[in-house]
Structures are given as structure tokens and as C-alpha cells.
Amino acid sequence: MTNKKLLSILFLVFASLGFLDAAYLAAKYYNGTPVECSLLNGCEAVTTSPYAAIGGVSIALLGAIYYFVLLLLGFMYLDSPKRSTLLTLVAITAAGFLASLRFVYLQVFVIKALCGYCLLSALSTTVLFSISIYLWHTRDREEQPGAKV
């Protein structure tokens, strides 16, 4: 199995993890039930803060859509590794990474509470961004005979 294929599968694993995490948080948000954390005690403070939604739309729902799009693109790339698909993955994961930085900043410095589920999403996005950047920088080397990645 090539590095590209292995990393593409790992990408799908983290996109799935992020999707499940965000979908859980979105369901809790729209059901109006509190999110309980076992490791960190700030989940309810974060998920009920004014920063948990934009214009009435849950950040978690936007996250679930983000991860779902990444899953679709990840499967497309695994099936047929095209440069345009990879570039789209890099762009979307870069935007997600920047958004995650903003959300972590809000948790630490504004809300002053940490949500384990939210941090799991930030970690997933960081891994997805890292994988897409790595695949982008090594895209040509793997296609050349004798190239080491």
C-alpha cells in the first residue's frame, strides 16, 4: 500500500471521527440537552455560549457539514487522486484549521472553559489539514519512479 493510499484512508478515519463528534454536538444543541464532559467540565458552558451559533445555526451543524464534505472529497481522492480534488481538500481543511484556532481561542480566553468534544474536533481538523498539506507537497514525488516519500 502506498503512502498516498494509507494517508487517504487515515484522512477518511479522521473525517469520520470529526463528523460523528460534530453531529453529536449538533444533535445535543438542537434537542436542547446539555453536553456532559467526563474529562473537562466546560462542555455545557461552551456549547450554550453565545459563540455556539451564528445566526441561529449551530457551529456544530456547520462542522458536521464541513466533515461530510471532507468525507465525500476524501472518497473521491481515494478513488481517483486528482490534483484538483487535493487542492480543494487543502483549501477546505485550511479554512477549517483557521476556524478551529478561532474556536479554541474563544474557549480559552473568552468563555474560559474547555469542551473535550470541541477540542477533539480541533484535533481532527488539525490532522486533516496536516495530511492534506503532506499529500500536496508529496503529490509529484510519488508519481516519479524511484522517488522516496
N, C-alpha and C positions, 0 to 999 in steps of 0.2 A: 504494500500500500504506500502510495507516495505521500510526502509531507502535505501536499495540497489537499489531497483527499482526506487525510486524517484531520487536518485543521478545519476543513469544511464540515466534517462530522462533529467536531468539537464545537464549532460555531453553532450548529443546529442544537446541540445539547444546551448550550448557554442561552440561546434564544428561546428554547422551550422553557427552561427554568425561569427566565425573565417573564415570559408570557404567563405562566402559572402564578407567579408571585404577583404580578400586576393585576391579573384577572381576579385573584382572591381579594386584593385590596379594593378593587373597583366594586366587587360584589358587596363587600362589607360597607363601603361608602354609600351605595345606593339602597341597601337594606337598612341603613341607619344603626347597624350594630357595631359596638366598639371592637377595635382590633387589639387583642391582648398579646403582649410580648412576654416571653419567658426569660430572655437574656437581658433585654433593655426595657426599661419601664416607660419609654416615651412614645410608644406607638399611638396611643389614643390622643395624646397632645398634638402629635404631628398630623395625624390623619383627620383631625377635626379642626385644625387651624385654618385661618383664612387663606393660607397658601395651598390648601389641599385641592382647590378647584380654580379654574379660570372660566369666568362667565357661566358658572353653574355646571361646567363639565369637569368631572374628576380628573386630576392629574394621573391617577392610576388607570383610568379608562384610556386616556391618551397613551399611557405607557403600554397597555395591552395591545392597542392598535399598532404602536411602534414595533413591538416584539413580533406581532403577527406578520407585519410587512417584512421584517427581517427573516422570519421563517420562510416565507414564500420566496424571497430573493435568495436565501441560503440554499433552498432546494433547487432553484433554477441554476445557481452557480455549481452545485454539486453535480447536477445532471449535464450541464454544458457550460464549462468555465469560460465565460466570455469576459473580455476586458470591460465592456460597458456595464455588465452586472456587478463586477467587482468595484468599479468606480462608484456606482450607486451605493453599494454597501459601505464603502469608505465614507462617502458624504453623509449618509444617514446615521452611521454609528458615530461620526464626529459630532454631529448635531446632538445626538443622544448623550454623548460623553460630556459635552458642554452643559447641557441641561442638567445632567446628574451632578456636575460640580456645583451648579447653582442651588440645587435642592439640598445637597449636603451642607453647603454654606448656610442656607436658611435654617436647617436643623440645628447646627452647632451654634451659630451666632445670633439668630433672630428668635427662633422658637425655644432654643436652649433645651432641646430634648432630642433623643435619637430613637429612630424606629428601625428595628432589625430588618423588617421586610423591605423598607426603603433602602437601607444600606445594601441588602442583598441585590436589589435592582441596580444600584450604582456599581456594585462589583461586577454584575453580569454585563452591564454596558461597557465597563472598562475592559473586560476580557474580550468582548465582541469587537470593540474598537481596535484593540491590540492585534487580534487575529486578522482583521481586515487590512490593517496597515502592513502587517508582516506579509500577507498574501500579495498585497500590491507591490511591495518592494522586491519580492522574490518571483514575481509572475514570469519574467523573461528568462531567469536563470534556470528554472526547472524545465523549460522547453528546449534549452540548448544541450546537446549531447555531452556527457561528462561533467556537467556543471554540478557543483556541490551547494546545497541549500542549507 
